[in-house]
């Protein structure tokens, strides 16, 4: 039974680093939207809308995204 408990500890410690790596990957994929003109980072003021000039996929229609700042009115991709 002592051997089984050692095996269980070895398994649990080997799984923990992989979970931490997955969590770090998820955190790094989120991007904070920042206005290039005024530096606004307030999510409530930055609007996301479809850029009809850039079609990513034809059927179903999927467009690229553009952003508009609510403070200064700047639009960017």
ZAROPA-10212 format. One line per 4 residues: for each residue x, y, z of C-alpha. Coordinates in nm, 4 decimals. Layout:
REM ZAROPA-10212
X Y Z  ...
***
This chain:
REM ZAROPA-10212
0.0000 0.0000 0.0000  0.2910 0.2368 0.0589  0.3999 0.1822 -0.2994  0.0495 0.2713 -0.4259
0.0462 0.5968 -0.2306  0.3838 0.6924 -0.3779  0.2533 0.6221 -0.7298  -0.0555 0.8376 -0.6698
0.1640 1.1267 -0.5495  0.3842 1.0959 -0.8563  0.0800 1.1039 -1.0852  -0.0813 1.4042 -0.9166
0.2388 1.6093 -0.9258  0.2989 1.5318 -1.2931  -0.0519 1.6517 -1.3877  -0.0342 1.9835 -1.2011
0.2272 2.1572 -1.4214  0.0293 2.0772 -1.7371  -0.2797 2.2423 -1.5874  -0.0769 2.5514 -1.5002
0.0595 2.5682 -1.8568  -0.2925 2.5454 -2.0018  -0.4116 2.8254 -1.7759  -0.1207 3.0472 -1.8835
-0.1995 2.9820 -2.2503  -0.5633 3.0847 -2.1990  -0.4613 3.4046 -2.0210  -0.2151 3.5039 -2.2927
-0.4772 3.4736 -2.5708  -0.7039 3.7428 -2.4295  -0.6188 4.0838 -2.5733  -0.7028 4.4124 -2.4136
-0.8498 4.6599 -2.6609  -0.6668 4.9926 -2.6482  -0.7496 5.2962 -2.8585  -0.4405 5.3865 -3.0653
-0.5291 5.7580 -3.0542  -0.6249 5.8363 -2.6929  -0.5255 5.5164 -2.5073  -0.8783 5.4440 -2.3817
-0.9092 5.0894 -2.2346  -1.2674 5.1095 -2.1037  -1.4508 4.8070 -2.2498  -1.7869 4.9848 -2.2250
-1.6679 5.2645 -2.4556  -1.4912 5.0544 -2.7216  -1.7412 4.9191 -2.9749  -1.6745 4.6137 -3.1911
-1.8475 4.5876 -3.5286  -1.8109 4.4011 -3.8596  -1.5752 4.5396 -4.1244  -1.7798 4.4795 -4.4409
-1.4769 4.5572 -4.6618  -1.2875 4.2479 -4.5395  -1.4697 3.9192 -4.5955  -1.3081 3.6301 -4.4107
-1.5457 3.3575 -4.5307  -1.8132 3.3728 -4.8010  -2.0734 3.1245 -4.6747  -2.1814 3.1890 -4.4084
-2.0682 3.5494 -4.4363  -1.8009 3.6160 -4.1773  -1.6441 3.9593 -4.1702  -1.3325 4.0932 -4.0015
-1.3809 4.3023 -3.6874  -1.3255 4.6740 -3.6458  -1.3305 4.8794 -3.3292  -1.4515 5.2331 -3.2577
-1.3523 5.4388 -2.9548  -1.6385 5.6070 -2.7712  -1.4217 5.8929 -2.6445  -1.2450 6.0168 -2.9590
-1.4300 5.8309 -3.2391  -1.1177 5.6672 -3.3875  -1.1750 5.3462 -3.5873  -0.9133 5.0707 -3.6121
-0.8743 4.6998 -3.6835
***
